[in-house]
Amino acid sequence: MQDLFGTTSLIVGGSSGIGRAMAGLVVARGGEVILAARRRQMLDRAVEELGAAARAQMLDVTDPAAIRRLATSLAPASVDQLFVTAATLAHGPFASQPIDAVQTMFQSKFWGAYALCQAMLPRMRAGGSITLVSGVLSRRPAANCAALGAACAAIEALARGLALELGPGLRVNCIAPGMVRSALHDNLPDARRQAVFSATGASLPAGRIGKPCEIAQAAVMAATNGYMTGAVIDIDGGHMVRQYASAV
Ligand SMILES: NC(=O)c1ccc[n+]([C@@H]2O[C@H](COP(=O)([O-])OP(=O)(O)OC[C@H]3O[C@@H](n4cnc5c(N)ncnc54)[C@H](OP(=O)(O)O)[C@@H]3O)[C@@H](O)[C@H]2O)c1
């Protein structure tokens, strides 16, 4: 299927995990991708794997001036799809988590997405779409994740508000993943990470945690379905309906 032939997608966070999987799907469907992230080596590896349809741009989404420079380097009305997955996260007990760690997380996860949407508006082609990424924590809290849940909820509210304000020229949606195996969890020691993955997977109706490509499929569907806007799509292995306590 080459239905994205002739289109350009900017994927911010496209060098790893969910964003990298989005890039693979877009290119497989004939589209061109611009990948943006901070680390040059990761970007170069992704571009090498994706081939001529991909190019890279270094960007730190916590730097609003860098976001503006990236946007102005692109021709007006030259981008069909904007996907924003980039985020660095902060977990910790509410009572002791330093506020500056939470602010840094909001700076990437929320303000990065906000600034990108605003700066990219003149670069988006009419009929295009923006797809943001939140997470199930927006509506299904977990201990030590209150701030991350709040950031996810803010992203979902932003997507809904922008869908209303930017339509009909642009559609805006949000993907809410459950736990996905990606480099996002590399900060955990190996044994602990495996234990978290196994325990979470066992608690879900799907019986396992997700793969980046499964989240990417939903994102590309949202970006290409001309009647979908203002939606928050849960791709979470059933996290939203999982059992609170043992069934009797
Ligand atoms: N994985 C999960 O379990 C899960 C669950 C729910 C929601 N999510 C959400 O899904 C999104 C993607 O997560 P993922 O699992 O794909 O993570 P990942 O594999 O760590 O990928 C994150 C991507 O974002 C880039 N990035 C991080 N901080 C950035 C910054 N300040 N500026 C520019 N680029 C930045 C990273 O590259 P550089 O580090 O080189 O910049 C990388 O390309 C995140 O918003 C995350 O909150 C993930």
The ligand as a Tripos MOL2 file, in Angstrom:
@<TRIPOS>MOLECULE
LIG
   48    52     1     0     0
SMALL
NO_CHARGES

@<TRIPOS>ATOM
      1 N1          7.0170    3.1630   26.3120 N.am      1 LIG1
      2 C1          5.9470    3.2150   27.1170 C.2       1 LIG1
      3 O1          5.6990    2.3100   27.9540 O.2       1 LIG1
      4 C2          4.9890    4.3820   27.0120 C.ar      1 LIG1
      5 C3          3.7420    4.2800   27.6540 C.ar      1 LIG1
      6 C4          2.8580    5.3510   27.5800 C.ar      1 LIG1
      7 C5          3.2320    6.4910   26.8910 C.ar      1 LIG1
      8 N2          4.4440    6.5570   26.2730 N.ar      1 LIG1
      9 C6          4.8090    7.7860   25.5910 C.3       1 LIG1
     10 O2          5.2050    7.5150   24.2680 O.3       1 LIG1
     11 C7          6.1530    8.4950   23.8560 C.3       1 LIG1
     12 C8          7.3290    7.8100   23.1890 C.3       1 LIG1
     13 O3          7.9010    6.9040   24.0970 O.3       1 LIG1
     14 P1          8.8650    5.7260   23.5900 P.3       1 LIG1
     15 O4          8.5020    4.5380   24.3830 O.co2     1 LIG1
     16 O5          8.8810    5.6470   22.1130 O.co2     1 LIG1
     17 O6         10.2890    6.2800   24.1470 O.3       1 LIG1
     18 P2         11.7530    6.1780   23.5450 P.3       1 LIG1
     19 O7         11.9870    4.8750   22.8830 O.co2     1 LIG1
     20 O8         12.6380    6.5730   24.6850 O.co2     1 LIG1
     21 O9         11.8000    7.3320   22.4320 O.3       1 LIG1
     22 C9         11.7540    8.6770   22.7920 C.3       1 LIG1
     23 C10        12.1500    9.4970   21.5780 C.3       1 LIG1
     24 O10        12.0230   10.8860   21.9120 O.3       1 LIG1
     25 C11        13.2820   11.5360   21.7510 C.3       1 LIG1
     26 N3         13.3660   12.5730   22.7660 N.ar      1 LIG1
     27 C12        13.3240   12.4350   24.1120 C.ar      1 LIG1
     28 N4         13.4480   13.6390   24.7030 N.ar      1 LIG1
     29 C13        13.5590   14.5510   23.7110 C.ar      1 LIG1
     30 C14        13.7350   15.9540   23.6710 C.ar      1 LIG1
     31 N5         13.8160   16.6830   24.8090 N.pl3     1 LIG1
     32 N6         13.8040   16.5790   22.4740 N.ar      1 LIG1
     33 C15        13.7350   15.8600   21.3290 C.ar      1 LIG1
     34 N7         13.5860   14.5280   21.2880 N.ar      1 LIG1
     35 C16        13.5080   13.8830   22.4700 C.ar      1 LIG1
     36 C17        14.3310   10.4150   21.9060 C.3       1 LIG1
     37 O11        15.5590   10.6940   21.2680 O.3       1 LIG1
     38 P3         16.7470   11.4770   22.0490 P.3       1 LIG1
     39 O12        16.8060   10.8990   23.4330 O.co2     1 LIG1
     40 O13        17.9660   11.2330   21.2220 O.co2     1 LIG1
     41 O14        16.3370   12.9140   22.0520 O.co2     1 LIG1
     42 C18        13.5990    9.2940   21.1610 C.3       1 LIG1
     43 O15        13.7070    9.4790   19.7640 O.3       1 LIG1
     44 C19         6.4980    9.3210   25.1010 C.3       1 LIG1
     45 O16         5.7680   10.5290   25.0520 O.3       1 LIG1
     46 C20         6.0150    8.4630   26.2330 C.3       1 LIG1
     47 O17         5.6310    9.2250   27.3690 O.3       1 LIG1
     48 C21         5.3250    5.5240   26.3020 C.ar      1 LIG1
@<TRIPOS>BOND
     1     1     2 1
     2     2     3 2
     3     2     4 1
     4     4     5 ar
     5     4    48 ar
     6     5     6 ar
     7     6     7 ar
     8     7     8 ar
     9     8     9 1
    10     8    48 ar
    11     9    10 1
    12     9    46 1
    13    10    11 1
    14    11    12 1
    15    11    44 1
    16    12    13 1
    17    13    14 1
    18    14    15 2
    19    14    16 1
    20    14    17 1
    21    17    18 1
    22    18    19 2
    23    18    20 1
    24    18    21 1
    25    21    22 1
    26    22    23 1
    27    23    24 1
    28    23    42 1
    29    24    25 1
    30    25    26 1
    31    25    36 1
    32    26    27 ar
    33    26    35 ar
    34    27    28 ar
    35    28    29 ar
    36    29    30 ar
    37    29    35 ar
    38    30    31 1
    39    30    32 ar
    40    32    33 ar
    41    33    34 ar
    42    34    35 ar
    43    36    37 1
    44    36    42 1
    45    37    38 1
    46    38    39 2
    47    38    40 1
    48    38    41 1
    49    42    43 1
    50    44    45 1
    51    44    46 1
    52    46    47 1
@<TRIPOS>SUBSTRUCTURE
     1 LIG1         1 GROUP 0 **** ****
